[in-house]
């Protein structure tokens, strides 16, 4: 069977990928470049992920290379490791041209259903992928509903490609997405996570989410957001919680934890909206818990989940730029330094999402944070100039919770006045205010005064 082809060449292919193709071809097998790398090259971009198709069996490929991982061997896919990258190699049947044609006929979209031969560098395009690239169109190969029924996650992938490339979806393909969307509940959390990660970091995340929503897929994937598509962020704002979240995502730098926080930051606002013109006091904490639950279903790491939850729960309020230096120092010690840039970026994105172009207040906040990072005396209790052993010796105490309460009280003092963080000055405070001469035999009571009271537990208030 003769396949129409175009001479394209292989000059854009990295040396390690070429060597892998040469190894497979040298062993007597056919090998082609397929998928996203070829698509991105034809769009004038730099290919990132390299996929090969071959009529060599997976066992043959594993025999030809020293480092191979059988990532999807049930589906004929293995991963060849080079010093530069991992190359996915998928086997097809039958051998020869009929085999590559059959392989391309079962790929998801026409723009991914082209192949480039080795060593000739001939491009074959049996489904009109190059024309769809020129049109900016995502179109299913053959009968789109069959492609989605083979792998329903392709519905999300279509939206992801729309968000990444800025393409439209073909009408028949869109209708097929709607028809198969109800089956998305069968997809594993890990696969959904991987697609949403790419959507959130894409150039056009709002367009991708809109496509999922209109295609009846978002309600299956993120029902907690969809039910708030008609709930205003505040009464009279004329902006739904979902729309506000997506605008925040777009205005955030492309960092995954930050954009996840922007997406879920108001997810626990009641479906009835704000009450008496105000949001519930606990909605930030509840939104953090709801986000954590969703991210656990996606099997994200504990660290990623914790970071997103902290960004949501501890977000800056609208008046943060007017905070005192002491309050800023307390915030820094509460959340740590790693997330500070994300906190200010989220606050700025939230304002821009509401149409506020003057973000001078956020710049003031950033400047204050930088200043306090330079003078902050202690990030934790253990950074105090006075240690627990010093407190025990000065007060004649043994080990116990009282020592911790004294240290935490000192820590709060030092946050208010960094100059106090010397061993001599802190010892003076301990002996004067907590020793026998203070008149408080068991340490200062809650009723003494706000400056001298001790927290009831080891946590800072």
C-alpha positions in Angstrom: 0.0 0.0 0.0 1.4 3.4 -1.0 1.2 6.1 1.6 1.2 9.8 0.5 4.3 11.4 2.1 6.2 14.7 2.3 10.0 15.0 2.6 10.6 16.7 5.9 13.9 15.5 7.2 15.3 14.7 10.6 17.6 17.7 11.3 15.4 18.9 14.2 15.7 15.5 16.0 18.2 15.5 19.0 21.2 13.2 18.7 20.1 10.8 21.5 16.7 10.3 19.9 18.4 9.7 16.5 20.7 7.1 18.1 17.7 5.3 19.6 16.0 5.2 16.2 19.3 4.0 14.5 19.5 1.2 17.0 16.0 0.0 16.3 16.4 0.4 12.6 19.8 -1.3 12.6 18.2 -4.4 14.2 15.9 -4.7 11.2 12.7 -3.0 12.5 10.8 0.0 11.2 10.7 3.1 13.5 8.8 6.4 13.3 8.6 9.6 15.2 4.9 10.2 16.3 2.8 12.3 18.6 3.4 15.6 20.3 7.1 16.1 19.3 6.1 16.0 15.6 3.1 18.2 16.2 5.1 20.8 18.1 7.9 20.8 15.4 5.3 21.4 12.6 3.9 24.3 14.7 7.4 25.9 14.8 8.0 25.1 18.5 10.6 23.1 20.3 9.5 19.5 20.9 9.6 18.3 24.5 8.3 14.8 24.8 9.6 12.3 22.2 7.5 9.3 21.2 8.5 6.6 18.8 6.4 3.9 17.1 8.0 0.6 15.9 7.1 -2.8 14.6 9.6 -4.2 17.1 8.0 -6.1 19.9 8.4 -4.6 23.4 10.7 -7.5 24.3 12.9 -6.7 21.3 13.1 -3.0 22.4 14.1 -4.1 25.9 16.8 -6.3 24.5 18.3 -3.5 22.4 18.8 -0.9 25.1 20.6 -1.1 28.5 18.0 1.0 30.4 14.4 0.4 29.6 11.3 0.7 31.9 8.2 -1.2 31.0 5.8 1.7 31.8 2.9 0.4 29.8 4.0 -2.9 28.5 0.3 -4.2 28.5 -0.3 -1.7 25.8 3.0 -2.3 24.1 4.8 0.8 25.5 8.2 0.9 27.1 10.4 3.8 28.1 14.0 4.0 26.8 16.2 6.0 29.1 19.1 8.1 27.6 21.3 10.6 29.4 19.1 13.4 28.1 15.6 12.1 28.5 13.1 9.2 28.5 11.8 8.2 25.1 8.5 6.3 25.0 8.5 3.5 22.4 5.2 1.9 21.4 5.0 -1.3 19.4 2.4 -1.8 16.6 1.2 -4.7 14.4 1.4 -5.7 11.7 4.8 -4.9 10.4 5.5 -2.4 7.6 3.3 0.4 6.3 0.0 -1.3 7.2 1.1 -1.4 10.8 1.9 2.3 11.1 -1.3 3.2 9.4 -3.3 1.1 11.8 -1.4 2.7 14.7 -2.2 6.3 13.5 -5.9 5.4 12.9 -6.3 4.7 16.6 -4.6 7.8 17.9 -6.7 10.5 19.6 -6.6 13.6 17.4 -5.5 14.3 13.8 -2.8 16.7 14.9 -1.3 13.8 16.8 -1.8 11.2 14.1 1.1 11.9 11.8 4.4 10.0 11.6 8.0 10.7 10.4 10.0 7.8 9.1 13.6 6.8 9.8 16.0 7.1 8.1 14.2 8.8 5.2 12.5 11.6 7.1 9.3 11.2 5.2 6.1 12.6 6.8 2.9 10.7 6.5 -0.4 12.3 7.4 -3.3 10.0 6.5 -6.0 12.0 8.5 -5.3 15.6 7.6 -3.4 16.6 10.7 -1.3 19.3 9.0 -4.4 21.0 7.6 -6.0 21.0 11.1 -2.8 22.5 12.5 -3.1 25.3 10.0 -6.8 25.8 11.0 -6.1 25.6 14.7 -8.5 22.7 15.1 -8.7 19.7 17.4 -10.5 16.9 15.6 -10.9 13.3 16.6 -9.4 10.6 14.3 -12.1 8.8 12.3 -15.2 8.5 14.5 -14.5 10.7 17.5 -16.9 8.9 19.8 -15.0 5.6 19.2 -11.7 7.4 20.1 -13.2 8.7 23.4 -14.8 5.3 24.2 -11.3 3.7 23.9 -10.0 6.2 26.4 -12.4 8.6 28.0 -9.5 10.7 29.4 -9.1 12.0 25.8 -12.0 14.4 26.6 -9.8 16.1 29.2 -6.8 15.9 26.8 -8.8 17.8 24.1 -9.4 20.6 26.6 -5.8 20.6 27.7 -4.6 20.9 24.0 -7.1 23.7 23.6 -5.6 25.5 26.6 -2.0 24.8 25.5 -2.3 25.6 21.8 -5.3 28.0 21.8 -7.1 25.8 19.3 -10.8 25.3 18.8 -12.5 21.9 18.9 -14.3 20.5 15.9 -18.1 20.4 16.3 -18.4 16.6 15.8 -15.6 16.0 18.3 -17.2 18.3 20.8 -20.6 16.5 20.5 -18.7 13.2 21.1 -17.1 14.7 24.2 -20.6 15.4 25.6 -21.8 12.0 24.8 -19.0 10.2 26.6 -18.4 12.6 29.5 -20.5 10.6 31.9 -17.9 7.9 31.8 -15.1 10.1 33.3 -15.7 8.6 36.7 -13.9 5.5 35.6 -10.5 7.3 35.2 -7.9 7.0 37.9 -7.0 10.1 40.0 -3.4 10.0 38.9 -4.3 10.4 35.2 -6.8 13.2 35.9 -4.2 14.9 38.0 -1.6 14.8 35.2 -4.0 16.4 32.7 -5.2 19.1 35.2 -1.6 19.9 36.0 -0.9 20.7 32.3 -4.2 22.6 32.0 -3.4 24.8 35.0 0.0 25.6 33.7 -1.1 26.2 30.1 -1.4 29.5 28.3 -5.2 29.5 28.1 -6.5 27.8 31.3 -9.8 29.6 31.2 -10.6 28.4 27.7 -9.7 24.9 28.7 -12.0 24.9 31.8 -14.8 26.5 29.7 -14.5 23.7 27.2 -14.7 21.1 30.0 -17.7 22.9 31.5 -19.6 23.2 28.2 -18.7 19.6 27.3 -20.3 18.4 30.5 -17.0 17.0 31.8 -16.2 19.5 34.6 -19.2 18.5 36.7 -17.8 14.9 36.7 -14.3 16.0 37.6 -14.8 19.0 39.9 -18.4 19.1 41.0 -17.6 21.2 44.0 -16.6 24.0 41.7 -19.3 23.6 39.1 -22.1 24.0 41.7 -20.7 27.4 42.4 -20.8 28.6 38.8 -23.9 30.7 39.6 -22.9 31.8 43.1 -21.5 35.4 43.3 -18.2 35.9 45.1 -20.1 38.6 47.0 -23.7 39.9 46.5 -23.9 42.2 43.5 -20.4 41.3 42.2 -21.9 39.7 39.1 -18.9 37.3 39.1 -19.4 33.6 40.0 -17.0 31.8 42.4 -15.9 29.6 39.5 -15.3 32.5 37.1 -13.4 34.4 39.8 -11.2 31.3 40.5 -10.4 30.9 36.9 -9.4 34.6 36.5 -7.2 34.2 39.6 -5.5 31.2 37.9 -4.9 33.2 34.8 -3.4 36.1 36.7 -1.1 33.9 38.8 2.5 33.0 37.7 2.6 29.5 36.2 3.5 27.7 39.5 1.4 24.6 40.1 0.8 25.0 43.9 -0.1 28.6 43.4 -2.6 28.0 40.6 -4.1 25.1 42.5 -4.6 27.5 45.5 -6.2 30.1 43.2 -8.6 27.5 41.8 -9.8 26.1 45.1 -9.5 29.2 47.4 -13.3 29.8 47.7 -14.6 26.3 47.1 -16.2 26.1 50.5 -18.3 29.2 50.2 -21.9 28.0 50.6 -23.8 27.3 47.5 -26.3 29.9 48.7 -23.5 32.5 48.6 -22.4 35.0 51.2 -24.7 35.7 54.2 -25.6 39.2 55.0 -23.1 40.4 52.5 -20.2 38.6 54.2 -18.4 35.3 53.7 -18.5 32.8 56.6 -15.6 33.3 59.1 -14.4 29.7 58.6 -14.7 29.5 54.8 -10.9 29.8 54.2 -10.1 26.9 56.5 -13.0 24.9 55.0 -11.9 25.7 51.5 -8.4 24.4 52.4 -9.9 21.2 53.7 -12.0 20.7 50.6 -8.9 21.3 48.4 -6.9 18.8 50.4 -9.6 16.2 49.9 -9.7 16.7 46.1 -5.9 16.6 45.9 -5.7 13.4 47.9 -8.1 11.8 45.3 -5.6 12.9 42.7 -2.8 11.2 44.7 -0.7 14.3 45.0 2.2 14.3 47.5 1.6 15.3 51.1 3.9 18.2 50.7 2.0 19.5 47.7 -1.3 19.1 49.5 0.0 20.9 52.6 1.4 23.8 50.6 -1.8 24.4 48.8 -3.8 24.2 52.0 -1.6 26.7 53.8 -1.8 29.1 50.8 -5.6 28.9 50.9 -6.2 29.0 54.7 -3.5 31.7 55.5 -4.1 33.9 52.5 -3.7 37.7 53.0 -6.8 39.7 53.8 -7.6 42.8 51.9 -6.0 45.1 54.6 -2.7 43.2 54.8 -0.7 46.1 53.5 -1.6 48.1 56.6 -0.3 45.4 59.0 2.2 46.4 61.6 5.8 45.2 61.4 5.2 42.8 64.4 2.1 41.3 62.7 4.1 40.7 59.5 6.9 39.1 61.5 4.3 36.8 63.1 2.9 35.9 59.7 6.3 35.0 58.4 7.1 32.8 61.4 3.7 31.1 61.1 3.9 30.2 57.4 7.7 30.0 56.8 9.7 31.7 54.1 9.3 29.3 51.2 5.7 30.3 50.3 5.9 34.1 50.8 6.2 34.9 47.1 3.2 32.8 46.4 1.1 34.5 49.1 1.7 37.9 47.6 1.2 36.6 44.1 -2.2 35.1 45.1 -3.2 38.4 46.8 -2.3 40.3 43.6 -4.1 37.8 41.3 -7.2 38.0 43.5 -7.3 41.8 43.1 -6.7 41.7 39.4 -9.5 39.1 39.0 -11.9 41.6 40.5 -10.7 44.2 38.0 -8.5 46.2 40.3 -5.5 47.4 38.3 -3.9 49.4 41.0 -1.9 46.9 43.1 0.3 49.4 44.8 -0.8 47.9 48.1 0.6 44.6 47.2 4.0 46.2 46.4 3.9 47.9 49.8 3.3 44.5 51.4 6.1 42.9 49.4 8.5 45.7 50.6 7.4 45.3 54.2 8.0 41.5 54.0 11.5 42.1 52.6 12.3 44.5 55.3 11.1 42.3 58.1 13.0 39.3 56.7 16.1 41.3 57.2 15.5 42.0 60.9 13.4 39.1 62.1 15.1 37.8 65.2 13.8 34.2 65.4 11.8 32.1 63.0 11.0 29.5 65.7 11.1 29.1 69.5 14.3 27.2 69.2 15.9 30.2 67.5 15.6 32.3 70.7 18.8 33.4 72.3 17.6 31.7 75.5 17.2 27.9 75.7 14.9 25.7 77.8 17.8 24.7 80.0 18.4 28.4 80.8 14.8 28.8 81.8 14.9 25.7 84.0 18.0 26.9 85.8 16.7 30.4 86.3 13.4 29.3 87.7 14.4 26.1 89.4 12.1 24.1 87.2 12.4 20.5 85.9 11.4 19.5 82.4 7.7 20.0 81.7 5.1 22.1 79.9 5.7 25.2 82.0 9.1 25.6 80.4 7.6 25.5 77.0 4.9 28.1 78.0 7.6 30.4 79.2 9.6 30.1 75.9 6.5 30.7 73.8 5.7 33.7 75.7 9.2 35.0 75.2 8.9 34.3 71.5 5.8 36.5 71.3 7.7 39.2 73.1 10.6 39.0 70.7 8.3 39.1 67.6 7.0 42.4 69.0 10.4 43.8 69.9 13.4 42.0 68.1 15.9 43.9 70.3 14.9 41.7 73.2 16.5 38.6 71.6 19.7 38.5 73.7 20.4 36.0 76.4 20.9 38.6 79.0 17.7 40.5 78.3 15.6 37.4 78.1 17.0 36.2 81.4 16.0 39.5 83.0 12.5 39.0 81.8 12.3 35.4 83.0 13.6 36.2 86.5 11.6 39.4 86.9 8.3 38.1 85.6 8.3 34.4 86.2 10.5 34.0 89.2 9.5 33.9 92.9 9.9 37.7 93.2 7.2 38.2 90.6 4.6 37.2 93.1 3.3 34.6 90.7 4.3 31.2 92.2 3.3 29.2 89.2 4.1 31.7 86.5 1.9 34.6 85.4 -1.7 33.8 85.0 -4.0 34.6 82.1 -5.6 37.3 84.2 -2.4 39.1 85.0 -2.2 41.1 81.8 -1.9 40.5 78.1 1.8 41.1 78.0 2.6 38.6 80.8 0.1 35.8 80.1 1.2 32.4 78.9 -0.5 30.4 76.2 -2.5 27.4 77.5 -0.7 25.0 75.1 2.6 24.7 73.2 1.2 26.4 70.1 1.6 30.1 69.4 -1.6 32.1 69.5 
